[in-house]
Amino acid sequence: MAEIYIGAESDFAERDRKVVAQGELEIGVFLIDGEFYAYENRCAHQGGPVCQGRIFKRVEEDLAPDGTSAGFKYSADRVHIVCPWHGWEFDITDGVAVADRTFGLRKYEVEVRGEEVYVLA
């Protein structure tokens, strides 16, 4: 298993990302709610550069007490990444596709040692 040095923890702001290349492999590393997540920069749909997509909170329908729609809101705790090629959304905490949970991104372990961030690939 290879260790890939990503950078200093202080190089990341909240909801920041860094995409690094190791040979032909590209890995995106994200800092979301104080936790690091790493995925192969290859969309499970058609291979697009998913880690370079938009990061935003999940959109949820707000239901009134009678069950009717009261509009939409952003989730308080769920963050998605959206592939720039075809708009596939993935939960950033587990890499699973939102529309079809049988698809997911290849996830890598992230280790923080002191101030240094590494991905185990």
N, C-alpha and C positions, 0 to 999 in steps of 0.2 A: 504494500500500500504506500503510495507516494504522499508526501506532505507538500502542500503548495502554500508558500507564504503569500498572504493577501495584503498585509500592511498593518499599520498601527490601529488599535481600536479607536484612538482619538481622531483618526482620519475619516471616520464615519459619523455623519449626523443622523438623527432619527429619521427613518424612512428613506435612508440613503442606500445606494448600491454601488458595487464595483464589479466589473466583468473582467476576468483575467483569462489568459490563454496559457495552456500547458501543452505544447505540441499542437495537435489538431483538436484537442479538447478545450472548450470554453466553458467557464463556470461563472455564474452570477452569484454574488454574495450580498445579502440584504441585512440591514439592521432595522427590525420592526419591534416596537414596544420593548426595546432593550435587549432583544434576543437576536442572534445571528442565524440566518438560514442560507443554505447554498444549494443551487440546482444547476444541472447542465443547461447551457444556453441553447436548448433545442426543444421546441414545442412538440408535445405528444401528438398534435393534430397533423401537421405537415412539415415539421422541422424548422419552423421560423425561429428567429432570435428572441425568444420569449422573455429572457432576462433584461432586454432593452425596452420592454413595453411599459405602459403606464402602471403606476401603483396607486390604488385608491381603495377607500373603504367600500365594502359590499353595499349594494343598493338593496333595500328591503321595502316591501309594501307595509305601510302602517294601517292596521285594521282598526276600525271603530268598534265599540262594544257590540253593535248589532251585526258585525261581520262585513260591513261594507268598507270599501277602500276609503281611507282618509288621506291618500297620497303616498308619496315615497319619501324615504329618509335614508341617510347613511348609517350603517351599522356602527355601534359604539366600539365593537371589539374585533370585527372580522375584516381582514385586509386581503385584497386580491391583486394579482398581476395579470395584465391583459396582453396577449401576444399581438404585436403590431401587424402581423400579416393578415389574420382572419378574425381577430377579436375573441379568441378563446380565453376564458377566465380561469385562473387557478388560485386556490386558497394558498396564500404565501406561507402559512404555518405547516402545511403538510404536502403541498404540491399537487393536490388532487384537483381534477377539472370540476368546475361547478356544474356544468350542463350534463356531463356524463362521468360519473364517479368511477367508471372502469378505466379511465385514462388518467395519467399522472406524469409529473415531471420526475426525472431521475434526481434523487436527493443525495446530498453529501453531508457528512458530519463536519461540523465546525468546532475547532478548539481555540479557546483564548488562553494564552499563557502569558501571564503578566499583562503587558500592553500589546502583545503580538497576536494577530489573528491568522490561523492556519485552516486549510481545508484538507481533509483526508480523502484522497481519491485513488 
